[in-house]
Amino acid sequence: MRVSPQKARLVLDLIRGRRAEEARNTLAFTKKRVAATVAKLLQSALDNANYLSSEKGLDVDLDSLYVKSAVANDGPRMKRIRPAPMGRAFRYVRRISHLEIVLAERERKGGPVSSVAGAEGATVKTAAKPRAKAQVKSKAKTVKKKAAYSKKKTATPSK
């Protein structure tokens, strides 16, 4: 969609974690331009779930579906030029976002939980743990350096 991901995330945050029917109602009354496109995407995901339950034989209860994840990622950027005074040109960027919605079924009492992918399946990777380890190692090195420096200062010179 040709909208910045930041603007799309404002609308997607409204529906994340809500029941599918409640999310449709929220999108219908949201005054953002991207809300209409997100509503179409949500309807497509619901139609996919309906297709899976009727044609493919999966046991999907459409009334218990909820929005498991809703993500707006960066797409390719279009770089444009705007005329500026004195024969110069200013560059600006038109942003594009990739929207993903994943629907899942609420856990039944005693039954398994099934998840139904909407537009695309979203996988979230976090890189916080390796970065945290690197910070701990660098802090340990600086502590060792400070300890060695303080030992040099406090050592008395031998005569």
C-alpha positions in Angstrom: 0.0 0.0 0.0 1.3 3.5 -0.7 1.2 4.8 2.8 4.1 5.2 5.2 4.4 2.2 7.6 4.2 4.6 10.6 0.7 5.7 9.6 -0.4 2.2 8.9 0.8 1.0 12.3 -1.5 3.5 14.0 -4.5 1.7 12.5 -3.1 -1.8 12.9 -2.5 -1.2 16.6 -6.2 -0.6 17.0 -7.2 -4.1 15.9 -4.3 -6.2 17.1 -5.6 -8.8 19.6 -9.3 -8.1 19.0 -12.0 -10.5 17.8 -12.4 -10.4 14.0 -15.9 -9.0 14.1 -14.9 -6.3 16.6 -11.9 -5.4 14.4 -14.1 -5.0 11.4 -16.4 -2.6 13.3 -13.4 -0.6 14.6 -12.0 -0.2 11.0 -15.4 0.8 9.7 -15.5 3.8 12.0 -11.8 4.8 12.0 -11.1 8.1 10.2 -7.8 7.2 8.6 -7.4 6.7 4.9 -5.5 3.4 5.4 -8.4 2.0 7.4 -10.3 1.1 4.3 -7.4 -0.9 2.9 -6.8 -2.7 6.2 -10.5 -3.6 6.3 -10.2 -5.1 2.8 -7.2 -7.1 4.0 -9.0 -8.3 7.1 -12.0 -9.3 5.0 -9.7 -11.3 2.7 -8.2 -13.1 5.7 -11.7 -14.0 6.9 -12.6 -15.2 3.5 -9.5 -17.4 3.4 -10.5 -18.9 6.8 -14.0 -19.5 5.5 -12.5 -21.2 2.4 -10.3 -23.4 4.6 -13.3 -24.5 6.8 -15.7 -25.2 3.9 -13.6 -26.4 1.0 -10.4 -27.9 2.7 -12.2 -29.6 5.6 -10.3 -27.8 8.4 -12.3 -27.3 11.6 -12.2 -23.5 11.9 -14.8 -21.7 14.0 -15.2 -18.3 12.3 -16.8 -16.8 15.4 -13.8 -17.5 17.5 -11.2 -15.9 15.2 -9.1 -13.0 16.4 -6.3 -10.9 15.0 -3.2 -12.6 16.2 -0.7 -10.3 14.6 -1.0 -7.2 12.4 2.3 -5.8 11.0 3.3 -3.0 8.7 6.8 -3.4 7.2 8.8 -1.1 5.0 8.5 -1.6 1.3 10.6 -0.1 -1.5 11.0 3.7 -1.3 10.3 5.9 -4.3 12.8 8.8 -4.5 11.4 12.0 -6.0 12.7 15.5 -6.7 10.9 18.7 -5.9 11.9 22.0 -7.6 13.5 24.5 -5.2 14.5 28.2 -5.5 17.4 29.4 -7.6 17.5 26.3 -9.9 18.1 23.8 -7.1 16.2 20.6 -6.4 15.2 19.0 -3.1 14.8 15.2 -2.8 12.0 13.6 -0.9 10.9 10.0 -0.3 7.5 8.4 -0.9 7.2 5.4 1.4 5.4 2.1 0.7 4.3 -0.4 3.3 3.7 -4.1 3.3 0.7 -5.0 5.4 0.3 -8.5 7.0 -2.6 -9.8 9.1 -2.6 -13.2 10.8 -5.8 -14.6 12.2 -6.0 -17.4 14.8 -8.7 -19.2 16.7 -9.2 -18.6 20.5 -8.4 -21.7 22.6 -11.3 -23.9 23.0 -12.1 -25.7 26.3 -10.2 -28.9 25.8 -9.5 -28.6 22.1 -6.3 -27.6 20.2 -5.7 -24.1 18.9 -5.4 -23.7 15.2 -4.0 -20.6 13.5 -5.1 -19.4 10.1 -2.8 -17.2 8.0 -4.4 -14.1 6.6 -2.6 -12.2 3.9 0.9 -13.5 4.7 2.3 -15.4 7.7 4.3 -13.2 9.9 7.5 -14.4 11.6 9.1 -12.1 14.1 12.8 -12.4 14.8 14.4 -10.7 17.7 18.1 -9.9 17.9 18.1 -8.5 21.4 19.9 -11.3 23.2 23.1 -11.3 21.1 23.3 -7.5 21.4 22.9 -7.7 25.1 25.7 -10.3 25.4 28.0 -8.0 23.4 27.3 -5.1 25.8 28.0 -7.2 28.8 31.4 -8.3 27.4 32.4 -4.8 26.5 31.5 -3.6 30.0 33.5 -6.4 31.6 36.6 -5.3 29.6 36.3 -1.7 30.7 36.0 -2.8 34.4 39.2 -4.9 34.0 41.0 -1.9 32.4 39.9 0.4 35.3 41.0 -2.1 37.9 44.4 -2.5 36.2 44.8 1.3 36.0 43.9 1.8 39.7 46.5 -0.8 40.7 49.2 1.1 38.8 48.3 4.3 40.5 48.2 2.9 44.0 51.4 0.8 43.7 54.3 2.4 45.6 57.5 2.8 43.7 60.4 0.6 44.9 63.8 2.2 45.7 
